[in-house]
Amino acid sequence: MAGPKPSAAAAPFFVRRLGGKYLVTNEWGYHHFLSGRSFAKLRAGGLRPGSGEWEELQRKGFIGTHLDFQGLARDFRIKNNFLWSGPSLHIFVTTLRCNHACLYCQSSAVAGSRRGTNMSVKAARASVDMMFSGPSRNLTIEFQGGEPLLNWPVVSFVVRYARRRNESDSRNLTLSLVTNLTLMDSDKLDFLQEHEVSICASLDGPAALHDRNRPWGRKSSHAVALRWLREIERRRLAEAPPKRRIFKPSTLMTTSRYSLPFWRQIVDAHLDAGLEGVFLRPLSPIGYAKRVWGEIGYGAREYVDFYRRALDYILEINLRGRPFVERMAAMLAMKILRRNDPNFLDCRSPCGAGIGQLAYNYDGDVYTCDEGRMVAQQGDRSFRVGNVFTHTYQDLAASPAWRGCCLASLLDAQPACSRCAYKPYCGVCPVYNYEAQGSLWGCLPRNMHCQVFRGIFDLLFERLAVPRYRGVFASWLDRSRKEAPQ
């Protein structure tokens, strides 16, 4: 007597309809596109073993009666490895002073002539010691401001002291400087490259747009930034064979309302500068930017349209033979295609606040993240977790702000997110929710951060369904793996 037919009941999955097909995703981080007919069969348990589609769905964990629990558990752990490591990014705000007057300044910088907002050597030393008291084997110090070069003595002290501490701690330590480059000189650059400090500069696009977004008196900050970006790359290429790691310069742009019509020119400006990519960062209503949002802000649809045009232009550039990366898309593609965490703290569940990063203010106060510190500069210290002089690392981790951010950014606890097809790859920002909607949890269906990322994920998955575009994204991931420091 023949036994029962093998069942093919579907395992739990998320779904979103895109371009006439059904995108299904699951908690393991896998995705698959289905026709309407195949989707109906999957939902009804009508798929049977033997077909190529069944085999692929089974391998990806969509067939509930044929799950490889050991393999899927391994995939889930790799996808969420940040949960077991502790904060790896440590932002050092060496000064609030800045020599620019950027329209969208989110860091609440003060005039370069103002005193009393420089980090002291004592606070810097205690901040480095606090960082090393955490559990993560991978540590990154990122110098922020204001303009960190306005407090060069403390920047250089932290570099030397952290390197010296690491001789005995043996962590994977990296150092990064975020700067507008207008205070750079040959001696500073010599020091930074000697101590293997990577440099990220602000570049918002062509000169007219950059200088409008980032005023520097009557001077052009664009011209100075471009000159130093080219000098950094010239030095890197000139050192052969390399005696140390000299990193390629990278840039960070911020999209203001004035940027929206110039998506092509922004990409071209980065290409003309000899750069290998661009990060098309949306503006957030945090800090000073919140007060002037009516002047420089925009809606989610406006930004997503800007991003779509720029991304499609970048994909065509790649198809014509020139590798050039949109870095946000590359990080999200890493999560989608490789089911691995690229350290994109805005797209995690829980988010990077506390468990992924800490921000050390010039006065020794520690915050869940740099955005939380920015809120404090407006007079609200809700995201403060402690102080390097009076608290231990364990005190920071037990603070209500740290724990509150973890709970609020857990997507399983967000009603809208818990059912979303993009849940395996996305995240929410409690600081954004707090500033925009008045609570850590927010109201995600009406949240611009959610709307922006939902639009970006729609764009990415629609293009991933096209083989030639999928090949471009895969090439970005292959390239980043080859160039990763050993």
Beta strands, then each sheet from edge to edge (+ up, - down):
strand 1: 14-18
strand 2: 21-25
strand 3: 31-34
strand 4: 89-93
strand 5: 97-98
strand 6: 110-111
strand 7: 138-144
strand 8: 172-179
strand 9: 197-202
strand 10: 250-255
strand 11: 277-278
strand 12: 280-282
strand 13: 325-326
strand 14: 357-360
strand 15: 365-367
strand 16: 384-387
sheet 1: 1+ 2- 3+
sheet 2: 12+ 10+ 9+ 8+ 7+ 4+ 14+ 15- 16+
sheet 3: 5+ 6+
sheet 4: 11+ 13+
end
